[in-house]
Amino acid sequence: MILQFGAGNFLRGFADLFLEELELAGKTPPGPIVVVQSTGHERAEALNRSGGRYHVAVQGFREGKIVDETLPVRSISRALHAGTEWERVIEAARDPLLVAILSNTTEAGFELDEADHHPGPGAPASFPAKLLAVLLARHEAGMPGPWILPCELIEDNAAALRERVLQQALRWGTPANACEWIADSCRWVSSLVDRIVPGPPREHPLLGTDPLLLMVEPFALWAVATRDPSFPFATHPAVVMTDDLAPVALRKVRLLNGAHSALVARCAGTSILTVREALEDAETGSWLEALLFTEIVPALEGRCEDPAGYAREVLDRFRNPFLEHQLSSIALNHPAKIAVRIEPTIREFRERFGRPPEKLSSVSGMKL
């Protein structure tokens, strides 16, 4: 069993779908999933009304070919509302079959809350305090420590979450043996997730009958900082097990995110409004392909796995005819993104090849 904090689109189109795909492949999934919704109750109620079942439309390009397939997902057994069903959440925490706790909150969701000054009978306010209460209940029941799998887009997310949980434990005066069990017996695994899950598809035959219908792109990557073959999702093809997430993050930030920000600068003041339109424009599409393969990929060679292959996947993802990814949304905080996504590549390219990369330099505003 998996206890999942978060009922939003991303986990339903990512890890929850992975469990269904493991089942379809004849492998043993670590489910079922018990979902916990902390903010509001609408999604939990909708999941329970559907018996935890919904559909995912996988739409886009894979290896240059259109993919448009719909999969039923049946990996969720029930959904709980933390505010009114906290005792049932604690019961799930004590379940001998529980193997993992999965989460996807915002970055702000990792912060502690002053309202959690002491443990109470109901649900704590912050996610770290909720997780602490769940782990303490499991420890008191004499159950083994679970895998803890945060999916938040925070660097070294498991270490950050572990630190917050232990800070909250100090606030509550948690006994040392329980703190040691939380720190050492629970399996905290940092990860990097990569998949676009925009919500319902624009058009689909099930739009009128499945209120939980989701669209996802074909590409999916879950890089996890463990090589333990007992990792609950280890046999899924989208899971990459590694000792070091840094090269995976480097590849994503420089190629996927860097290309996004380069397009924002390149298309400013033009009639091109979406990523797909940029790729469909012959001049802009050729410019981006050259930028990827003659400037970013050469700067990454030897520092991450197959940057050229990932760049080809980036182009497929950008061409997705089912997505309308607005350049205006990518443009938010543009100068800060350029500083992280593009400027380091310019410096490294110049150090490696003795000249500045022409295309990246033209969109960065850096003084060369």
C-alpha positions as CSV (number, residue, x, y, z in Angstrom):
1,M,0.0,0.0,0.0
2,I,1.1,3.6,-0.7
3,L,-0.1,6.6,1.3
4,Q,-0.2,9.6,-1.1
5,F,-0.3,13.2,0.1
6,G,-1.8,15.0,-2.8
7,A,-4.8,14.5,-5.0
8,G,-3.7,16.8,-7.8
9,N,-3.3,16.2,-11.5
10,F,0.5,15.5,-11.5
11,L,0.6,12.5,-9.2
12,R,-2.5,11.0,-10.9
13,G,-0.8,11.3,-14.3
14,F,2.6,10.2,-13.0
15,A,3.1,7.8,-10.1
16,D,-0.5,6.6,-10.0
17,L,-0.4,5.9,-13.7
18,F,2.9,4.1,-13.3
19,L,1.3,1.6,-10.9
20,E,-1.4,0.9,-13.5
21,E,1.3,0.4,-16.2
22,L,3.2,-2.0,-13.9
23,E,0.0,-4.0,-13.5
24,L,-0.6,-4.1,-17.2
25,A,3.0,-5.2,-17.8
26,G,2.4,-8.2,-15.5
27,K,4.7,-6.9,-12.7
28,T,3.8,-6.6,-9.1
29,P,2.8,-3.0,-8.2
30,P,3.4,-1.7,-4.7
31,G,-0.2,-0.4,-4.5
32,P,-3.0,0.2,-4.0
33,I,-2.9,3.9,-3.2
34,V,-4.7,5.7,-0.4
35,V,-4.9,9.4,-1.3
36,V,-4.9,12.1,1.3
37,Q,-6.2,15.5,0.3
38,S,-5.3,18.3,2.7
39,T,-6.6,21.5,1.0
40,G,-10.3,21.2,0.3
41,H,-12.2,18.0,-0.2
42,E,-13.5,18.1,-3.8
43,R,-10.9,15.9,-5.4
44,A,-11.2,13.3,-2.6
45,E,-14.9,13.2,-3.0
46,A,-14.7,12.9,-6.8
47,L,-12.2,10.0,-6.5
48,N,-14.4,8.2,-4.1
49,R,-17.5,8.7,-6.3
50,S,-15.6,7.1,-9.2
51,G,-14.3,4.2,-7.0
52,G,-10.8,5.6,-7.5
53,R,-11.0,5.1,-11.3
54,Y,-10.3,7.6,-14.1
55,H,-8.7,7.7,-17.5
56,V,-5.4,9.2,-18.7
57,A,-5.0,10.3,-22.4
58,V,-1.4,9.9,-23.4
59,Q,-1.0,12.3,-26.3
60,G,2.0,13.7,-28.2
61,F,5.1,12.5,-30.1
62,R,7.3,9.5,-29.3
63,E,10.3,9.0,-31.5
64,G,8.8,11.3,-34.1
65,K,5.4,9.5,-34.3
66,I,2.1,10.6,-32.9
67,V,0.9,8.9,-29.8
68,D,-2.8,9.1,-28.8
69,E,-3.9,6.4,-26.5
70,T,-6.2,6.3,-23.4
71,L,-5.5,4.2,-20.4
72,P,-7.9,3.4,-17.5
73,V,-6.3,3.9,-14.0
74,R,-7.4,1.8,-11.1
75,S,-4.5,2.1,-8.7
76,I,-6.3,4.3,-6.1
77,S,-8.4,2.4,-3.6
78,R,-9.8,5.4,-1.7
79,A,-9.3,9.0,-0.9
80,L,-9.3,10.7,2.6
81,H,-9.8,14.3,3.6
82,A,-7.2,15.1,6.2
83,G,-9.4,17.8,7.9
84,T,-12.3,15.4,8.7
85,E,-10.8,11.9,8.4
86,W,-7.5,12.2,10.2
87,E,-8.0,9.1,12.3
88,R,-8.4,7.1,9.1
89,V,-5.2,8.5,7.8
90,I,-3.5,7.4,11.1
91,E,-5.1,3.9,10.6
92,A,-3.5,3.7,7.2
93,A,-0.2,4.7,8.6
94,R,-0.3,1.7,11.0
95,D,-1.2,-0.7,8.2
96,P,1.4,-3.6,8.0
97,L,1.0,-3.5,4.2
98,L,2.2,0.2,3.9
99,V,5.5,0.3,1.9
100,A,5.8,4.0,0.8
101,I,4.6,7.5,1.4
102,L,4.4,9.7,-1.7
103,S,4.0,13.5,-1.8
104,N,3.7,16.4,-4.2
105,T,3.1,19.6,-2.4
106,T,4.4,23.1,-3.4
107,E,7.7,24.4,-2.2
108,A,5.8,26.4,0.4
109,G,4.3,23.0,1.5
110,F,7.6,22.1,3.1
111,E,7.5,25.0,5.5
112,L,6.6,24.5,9.1
113,D,3.6,26.2,10.6
114,E,3.5,28.0,14.0
115,A,0.0,26.5,14.6
116,D,1.7,23.1,15.0
117,H,3.2,24.0,18.4
118,H,2.2,20.7,20.0
119,P,0.6,17.5,18.7
120,G,-3.2,17.3,18.8
121,P,-6.0,14.9,18.0
122,G,-6.7,16.4,14.6
123,A,-4.6,16.9,11.5
124,P,-1.6,19.2,11.9
125,A,-1.5,22.3,9.7
126,S,1.8,21.8,7.8
127,F,2.7,18.8,5.6
128,P,6.0,18.1,7.6
129,A,3.9,17.9,10.7
130,K,1.3,15.7,9.1
131,L,4.1,13.4,7.9
132,L,5.6,13.4,11.4
133,A,2.3,12.4,13.0
134,V,2.0,9.6,10.5
135,L,5.5,8.3,11.1
136,L,5.1,8.5,14.9
137,A,1.9,6.4,14.7
138,R,3.7,3.8,12.6
139,H,6.7,3.8,15.0
140,E,4.4,3.3,18.0
141,A,2.7,0.4,16.2
142,G,6.1,-1.3,15.8
143,M,5.9,-1.2,12.0
144,P,8.9,-1.0,9.8
145,G,10.0,2.4,8.3
146,P,8.5,3.1,4.9
147,W,10.0,4.5,1.8
148,I,9.4,8.3,1.7
149,L,9.2,9.6,-1.9
150,P,8.7,13.4,-2.3
151,C,8.1,14.5,-5.9
152,E,8.3,18.2,-5.2
153,L,10.6,20.2,-7.6
154,I,13.0,21.1,-4.8
155,E,16.7,20.3,-4.9
156,D,17.5,17.2,-2.8
157,N,13.8,17.1,-1.8
158,A,14.0,14.1,0.5
159,A,16.8,15.6,2.6
160,A,14.9,18.9,2.8
161,L,11.7,17.2,3.9
162,R,13.6,15.0,6.4
163,E,15.2,18.1,7.9
164,R,11.8,19.8,8.3
165,V,10.2,16.7,9.9
166,L,13.0,16.4,12.4
167,Q,12.7,20.1,13.2
168,Q,9.0,19.6,13.9
169,A,9.9,16.6,16.1
170,L,12.1,18.8,18.2
171,R,9.2,21.2,18.6
172,W,7.0,18.4,19.8
173,G,9.6,17.0,22.2
174,T,9.6,13.7,20.4
175,P,11.6,11.0,22.2
176,A,15.1,10.4,20.9
177,N,14.4,6.8,19.9
178,A,11.5,7.9,17.7
179,C,13.6,10.6,16.1
180,E,16.4,8.1,15.3
181,W,13.8,5.7,13.8
182,I,12.5,8.5,11.6
183,A,16.0,9.6,10.5
184,D,17.6,6.2,10.0
185,S,14.9,3.5,9.6
186,C,12.7,5.3,7.1
187,R,13.9,5.3,3.5
188,W,14.2,9.0,2.4
189,V,14.8,9.1,-1.4
190,S,15.3,12.3,-3.3
191,S,14.1,12.4,-6.8
192,L,13.6,14.5,-9.9
193,V,10.4,14.2,-11.8
194,D,9.9,15.3,-15.4
195,R,6.5,15.1,-17.2
196,I,4.0,17.6,-18.4
197,V,0.5,17.0,-17.0
198,P,-1.6,19.9,-18.1
199,G,-5.0,18.7,-16.9
200,P,-8.0,17.5,-19.1
201,P,-7.4,17.2,-22.8
202,R,-8.9,19.9,-25.1
203,E,-10.9,17.3,-26.9
204,H,-11.7,13.7,-26.0
205,P,-14.7,11.3,-26.2
206,L,-14.6,10.8,-22.4
207,L,-14.7,14.5,-21.5
208,G,-18.4,14.4,-20.8
209,T,-18.4,11.2,-18.7
210,D,-15.1,11.1,-16.8
211,P,-14.7,14.3,-14.6
212,L,-11.2,13.0,-13.6
213,L,-9.9,12.6,-17.1
214,L,-6.3,13.7,-17.6
215,M,-4.0,14.3,-20.5
216,V,-0.2,13.6,-20.2
217,E,2.6,13.8,-22.7
218,P,4.3,10.4,-23.6
219,F,7.6,11.4,-22.1
220,A,8.1,10.6,-18.4
221,L,11.2,10.5,-16.2
222,W,11.5,9.7,-12.5
223,A,15.1,9.8,-11.5
224,V,15.6,8.5,-7.9
225,A,18.7,8.7,-5.7
226,T,18.9,5.0,-4.9
227,R,20.1,1.8,-6.6
228,D,18.2,-0.5,-4.2
229,P,16.3,-3.0,-6.4
230,S,13.5,-3.1,-3.7
231,F,12.6,0.5,-4.6
232,P,8.8,0.2,-5.1
233,F,8.7,1.5,-8.6
234,A,12.1,0.1,-9.7
235,T,10.8,-2.0,-12.6
236,H,8.9,0.9,-14.4
237,P,10.8,1.9,-17.6
238,A,10.5,5.7,-16.7
239,V,12.4,5.2,-13.5
240,V,16.1,5.9,-13.5
241,M,18.0,4.8,-10.5
242,T,21.2,6.7,-9.8
243,D,23.7,7.6,-7.1
244,D,23.8,11.2,-8.1
245,L,20.8,13.3,-9.3
246,A,23.0,16.3,-10.2
247,P,23.8,15.2,-13.8
248,V,20.1,14.4,-14.5
249,A,19.0,17.8,-13.1
250,L,21.8,19.5,-15.1
251,R,20.6,17.9,-18.4
252,K,17.0,18.9,-17.7
253,V,17.7,22.5,-16.7
254,R,20.1,23.3,-19.5
255,L,18.3,21.5,-22.4
256,L,14.6,21.5,-21.6
257,N,14.3,24.6,-19.5
258,G,17.2,26.4,-21.3
259,A,15.5,25.8,-24.7
260,H,12.2,27.2,-23.3
261,S,13.8,30.4,-22.1
262,A,15.8,30.8,-25.4
263,L,12.5,30.6,-27.3
264,V,10.9,33.3,-25.1
265,A,13.8,35.6,-26.0
266,R,13.9,34.6,-29.6
267,C,10.1,35.0,-30.1
268,A,9.6,38.3,-28.2
269,G,7.7,40.8,-30.3
270,T,6.7,38.2,-32.9
271,S,3.3,36.6,-33.6
272,I,4.5,33.3,-32.2
273,L,2.7,32.7,-28.9
274,T,3.3,29.0,-28.0
275,V,6.2,26.5,-27.9
276,R,4.5,24.4,-30.6
277,E,4.1,27.4,-32.9
278,A,7.8,28.2,-32.5
279,L,8.8,24.7,-33.6
280,E,6.3,24.8,-36.6
281,D,7.9,28.1,-37.8
282,A,10.7,26.9,-40.2
283,E,13.2,29.5,-39.3
284,T,12.7,29.4,-35.5
285,G,12.5,25.6,-35.4
286,S,15.8,25.3,-37.3
287,W,17.4,27.9,-35.1
288,L,16.4,26.0,-31.9
289,E,17.6,22.7,-33.3
290,A,21.0,24.2,-34.1
291,L,21.1,25.9,-30.6
292,L,20.5,22.5,-29.0
293,F,22.9,20.4,-31.0
294,T,25.7,22.8,-31.7
295,E,25.8,24.8,-28.5
296,I,24.1,23.2,-25.5
297,V,24.8,19.5,-26.2
298,P,28.5,20.1,-26.8
299,A,28.8,21.9,-23.5
300,L,27.2,19.0,-21.7
301,E,29.1,16.1,-23.4
302,G,30.8,13.9,-20.7
303,R,28.8,15.5,-17.9
304,C,25.5,13.8,-18.2
305,E,24.0,10.8,-19.9
306,D,23.2,11.1,-23.6
307,P,22.5,14.8,-23.9
308,A,21.9,14.5,-27.7
309,G,19.2,11.8,-27.1
310,Y,17.5,14.0,-24.5
311,A,17.7,17.0,-26.9
312,R,15.8,14.9,-29.5
313,E,13.1,14.1,-26.9
314,V,12.9,17.8,-26.1
315,L,12.1,18.6,-29.7
316,D,9.4,15.9,-29.7
317,R,7.9,17.3,-26.6
318,F,7.9,20.9,-27.9
319,R,6.2,19.8,-31.1
320,N,3.3,18.1,-29.2
321,P,0.2,19.0,-31.2
322,F,-2.1,18.3,-28.2
323,L,-0.4,21.0,-26.0
324,E,-0.7,24.8,-26.1
325,H,2.2,25.8,-23.9
326,Q,2.1,29.6,-23.8
327,L,5.5,31.4,-24.1
328,S,4.0,34.1,-21.8
329,S,3.9,31.6,-18.9
330,I,7.5,30.6,-19.4
331,A,8.5,34.3,-19.6
332,L,7.6,34.8,-15.9
333,N,10.8,35.8,-14.0
334,H,12.7,35.6,-17.3
335,P,16.0,37.3,-16.2
336,A,16.4,34.9,-13.2
337,K,15.7,31.9,-15.4
338,I,18.3,33.1,-18.0
339,A,20.9,33.4,-15.2
340,V,20.3,29.7,-14.2
341,R,19.4,28.0,-17.5
342,I,21.5,29.7,-20.2
343,E,24.4,31.9,-18.8
344,P,26.3,28.9,-17.2
345,T,26.2,27.1,-20.6
346,I,27.6,30.2,-22.3
347,R,30.5,30.3,-19.8
348,E,31.2,26.6,-20.0
349,F,31.0,26.5,-23.8
350,R,33.5,29.4,-24.0
351,E,35.9,27.7,-21.6
352,R,35.7,24.4,-23.5
353,F,35.9,25.8,-27.1
354,G,37.5,29.2,-26.7
355,R,34.7,31.2,-28.3
356,P,31.2,32.2,-27.2
357,P,28.1,30.2,-28.5
358,E,26.5,32.6,-31.0
359,K,22.9,31.6,-30.6
360,L,22.8,31.4,-26.8
361,S,24.7,34.7,-26.6
362,S,22.1,36.4,-28.8
363,V,19.3,35.6,-26.4
364,S,21.1,36.0,-23.0
365,G,22.1,39.7,-22.9
366,M,25.4,38.7,-21.4
367,K,28.4,41.0,-22.0
368,L,31.0,38.8,-23.8
